[in-house]
């Protein structure tokens, strides 16, 4: 008969095996967790960049065209309002003729658009806020700010940038700085992250698990730039 040489594992060997298995499990878990977190971060960042580009392109198209088919010294070309709400977000109004407004209407009379935040939603009021009503454009905007480039000596060069409440003559505004902060739709981080955001002349603090990204744009009012005369 053959002797039975089968021996059981010792307690030490069992404990070492459990520790090694636990270590490998933690490595795999952390790798999967970090991968999922990075994936959420990249997806949120990409979506925010796409949304910001949509808004900035709209601002560039419409605000740069402010005063189209109007006299260049018309004060109704552009105006801004500093918000009085707790978040201190700005709004901006601009006028033009013979162009579609954000409500899709067109008349030969002067038209106005007003961009403002309602909570965290960017809205565009066609025809200065009259009917048709405000058109929602984008959600999850944490801040919207504007500064106005003022030409104080009428040489077509901006001397200083001012917030709306300091502009005394809107006919002197020749360029605009726009700044906005977007917030991710969903919570991204595992813990709250206190952060101070500075956008143009305004700062605000957040302490949550959302991702925030800041964007800016410089705009020239084409209808207030000197005209170019061709010579032969």
C-alpha positions as CSV (number, residue, x, y, z in Angstrom):
1,X,0.0,0.0,0.0
2,X,1.1,3.5,-0.7
3,X,1.5,5.8,2.2
4,X,-0.7,8.9,2.3
5,X,1.7,11.9,2.2
6,X,-1.0,14.6,1.8
7,X,-0.6,17.3,4.3
8,X,-2.9,20.3,5.1
9,X,-1.9,23.9,5.0
10,X,-0.5,25.4,8.1
11,X,-2.3,28.4,9.7
12,X,0.5,30.7,8.7
13,X,0.3,29.7,5.1
14,X,-3.5,30.3,5.1
15,X,-3.0,33.8,6.6
16,X,-0.3,34.7,4.1
17,X,-2.6,33.5,1.2
18,X,-5.4,35.6,2.6
19,X,-3.2,38.7,2.9
20,X,-1.9,38.3,-0.6
21,X,-5.4,37.8,-2.0
22,X,-6.6,40.9,-0.1
23,X,-3.6,43.0,-1.4
24,X,-4.3,41.9,-5.0
25,X,-8.0,42.7,-4.6
26,X,-7.2,46.2,-3.3
27,X,-4.9,46.8,-6.2
28,X,-7.5,45.8,-8.7
29,X,-10.2,47.8,-6.9
30,X,-8.1,51.0,-6.8
31,X,-7.2,50.6,-10.4
32,X,-10.9,50.3,-11.4
33,X,-11.9,53.1,-9.1
34,X,-9.3,55.5,-10.5
35,X,-10.1,54.5,-14.0
36,X,-13.8,55.2,-13.4
37,X,-13.0,58.5,-11.7
38,X,-10.7,59.6,-14.6
39,X,-13.3,58.6,-17.1
40,X,-16.0,60.7,-15.4
41,X,-13.6,63.6,-15.2
42,X,-12.7,63.4,-18.9
43,X,-16.3,63.0,-20.0
44,X,-17.4,65.9,-17.9
45,X,-14.6,68.1,-19.1
46,X,-15.3,67.3,-22.8
47,X,-19.0,68.1,-22.3
48,X,-18.2,71.4,-20.6
49,X,-15.8,72.4,-23.3
50,X,-18.4,71.7,-26.0
51,X,-21.1,73.7,-24.1
52,X,-18.7,76.6,-23.5
53,X,-17.7,76.7,-27.2
54,X,-21.4,76.9,-28.1
55,X,-22.0,79.9,-25.8
56,X,-18.7,81.6,-26.7
57,X,-19.4,81.2,-30.5
58,X,-22.8,82.7,-30.0
59,X,-21.4,85.6,-28.0
60,X,-18.8,86.2,-30.7
61,X,-21.3,86.1,-33.5
62,X,-24.0,88.3,-31.9
63,X,-22.0,90.8,-29.8
64,X,-19.4,91.4,-32.4
65,X,-22.3,92.3,-34.8
66,X,-23.9,94.6,-32.3
67,X,-25.0,97.8,-34.1
68,X,-25.4,96.2,-37.5
69,X,-27.2,98.6,-39.8
70,X,-27.2,101.2,-37.1
71,X,-25.2,104.4,-36.7
72,X,-21.9,103.6,-35.0
73,X,-22.4,106.3,-32.3
74,X,-25.8,105.0,-31.4
75,X,-25.8,104.3,-27.6
76,X,-28.3,101.5,-28.1
77,X,-25.7,99.3,-29.8
78,X,-24.5,97.9,-26.4
79,X,-25.3,98.2,-22.7
80,X,-24.6,96.1,-19.7
81,X,-26.1,95.6,-16.3
82,X,-24.4,94.5,-13.1
83,X,-26.5,92.0,-11.3
84,X,-28.0,92.7,-7.8
85,X,-28.6,89.1,-7.0
86,X,-26.5,87.2,-4.5
87,X,-24.3,85.6,-7.1
88,X,-23.5,89.0,-8.8
89,X,-23.8,87.7,-12.3
90,X,-23.9,90.3,-15.1
91,X,-26.2,90.6,-18.1
92,X,-25.7,92.3,-21.4
93,X,-28.0,93.9,-24.0
94,X,-27.2,94.8,-27.6
95,X,-29.1,96.1,-30.6
96,X,-29.1,95.6,-34.4
97,X,-31.4,95.8,-37.4
98,X,-32.3,93.4,-40.2
99,X,-31.0,90.4,-38.3
100,X,-32.7,87.4,-36.7
101,X,-32.8,87.6,-32.9
102,X,-32.5,84.6,-30.6
103,X,-36.3,84.1,-30.8
104,X,-36.0,83.8,-34.6
105,X,-37.8,87.0,-35.4
106,X,-36.8,89.7,-37.8
107,X,-38.0,93.3,-38.4
108,X,-36.7,96.4,-40.1
109,X,-37.0,98.2,-36.8
110,X,-34.2,98.0,-34.2
111,X,-34.1,94.7,-32.4
112,X,-32.6,93.9,-29.0
113,X,-31.2,90.8,-27.3
114,X,-30.5,90.5,-23.7
115,X,-28.4,87.7,-22.2
116,X,-28.9,87.0,-18.6
117,X,-28.7,84.2,-16.0
118,X,-31.8,82.8,-14.4
119,X,-30.3,80.7,-11.6
120,X,-27.8,78.7,-13.4
121,X,-29.5,78.8,-16.8
122,X,-28.4,81.2,-19.5
123,X,-31.3,82.8,-21.3
124,X,-31.7,85.1,-24.2
125,X,-34.6,87.6,-24.3
126,X,-35.4,88.4,-27.9
127,X,-36.6,92.0,-28.6
128,X,-35.4,93.3,-25.3
129,X,-37.4,90.8,-23.2
130,X,-40.7,91.4,-24.9
131,X,-42.7,88.6,-26.6
132,X,-41.6,86.0,-27.6
133,X,-40.4,85.1,-24.2
134,X,-36.8,84.2,-23.0
135,X,-35.1,81.4,-24.9
136,X,-33.2,78.9,-22.7
137,X,-29.7,78.4,-24.0
138,X,-27.5,76.4,-21.5
139,X,-27.7,75.1,-17.9
140,X,-25.1,74.7,-15.3
141,X,-23.5,78.1,-15.6
142,X,-22.0,79.2,-12.3
143,X,-20.9,82.7,-13.3
144,X,-21.3,85.2,-16.1
145,X,-19.3,88.4,-16.2
146,X,-18.6,91.2,-18.6
147,X,-16.1,94.1,-18.7
148,X,-16.3,96.9,-21.3
149,X,-13.4,98.4,-23.1
150,X,-13.8,102.2,-23.1
151,X,-12.2,104.5,-25.6
152,X,-12.0,107.8,-23.6
153,X,-10.1,109.9,-26.2
154,X,-11.9,108.7,-29.4
155,X,-8.8,107.2,-31.1
156,X,-10.4,103.8,-31.6
157,X,-8.1,102.3,-28.9
158,X,-9.4,101.0,-25.6
159,X,-8.0,102.9,-22.6
160,X,-9.5,100.8,-19.8
161,X,-11.9,98.0,-19.1
162,X,-14.7,98.8,-16.8
163,X,-17.7,97.0,-15.2
164,X,-21.1,98.2,-16.4
165,X,-21.9,100.5,-13.5
166,X,-18.7,102.5,-14.2
167,X,-19.4,103.1,-17.9
168,X,-20.6,106.7,-18.3
169,X,-21.0,106.8,-22.1
170,X,-21.8,103.6,-23.9
171,X,-20.9,105.2,-27.2
172,X,-17.3,104.9,-26.1
173,X,-17.4,101.1,-25.7
174,X,-15.4,99.4,-28.5
175,X,-14.7,96.0,-27.1
176,X,-15.9,93.6,-24.5
177,X,-14.4,90.9,-22.3
178,X,-16.6,88.0,-21.4
179,X,-16.0,85.4,-18.7
180,X,-18.0,82.5,-17.6
181,X,-17.6,79.5,-15.3
182,X,-19.4,76.2,-16.1
183,X,-20.2,73.5,-13.6
184,X,-20.4,69.8,-14.3
185,X,-23.9,68.3,-14.5
186,X,-23.0,65.6,-12.0
187,X,-20.8,65.3,-8.9
188,X,-17.3,64.2,-10.0
189,X,-15.1,64.1,-7.0
190,X,-15.4,61.8,-3.9
191,X,-14.9,64.6,-1.5
192,X,-15.8,68.3,-1.3
193,X,-13.2,70.6,-2.8
194,X,-13.1,74.2,-1.6
195,X,-12.0,76.5,-4.3
196,X,-12.0,80.3,-5.1
197,X,-12.9,81.2,-8.7
198,X,-11.9,84.5,-10.2
199,X,-13.6,85.5,-13.4
200,X,-12.7,89.0,-14.6
201,X,-13.5,91.4,-11.7
202,X,-15.6,89.0,-9.7
203,X,-14.6,86.1,-7.3
204,X,-16.7,83.5,-5.7
205,X,-16.1,80.4,-3.6
206,X,-17.5,76.9,-4.0
207,X,-17.1,73.9,-1.7
208,X,-18.7,70.8,-3.3
209,X,-17.9,67.8,-5.4
210,X,-18.6,69.3,-8.8
211,X,-16.1,70.2,-11.5
212,X,-15.8,73.9,-12.5
213,X,-14.1,75.3,-15.5
214,X,-13.4,78.9,-16.5
215,X,-13.6,80.3,-20.0
216,X,-13.0,83.8,-21.4
217,X,-13.4,85.7,-24.7
218,X,-12.4,89.1,-26.0
219,X,-14.7,90.7,-28.5
220,X,-14.4,93.8,-30.7
221,X,-17.5,95.7,-31.8
222,X,-16.9,95.6,-35.5
223,X,-19.4,98.4,-36.1
224,X,-17.4,100.7,-33.9
225,X,-14.0,100.1,-35.5
226,X,-12.6,102.6,-38.1
227,X,-13.7,101.8,-41.6
228,X,-11.0,100.8,-44.1
229,X,-10.9,102.8,-47.3
230,X,-9.4,101.1,-50.4
231,X,-7.0,103.1,-52.4
232,X,-5.7,102.4,-55.9
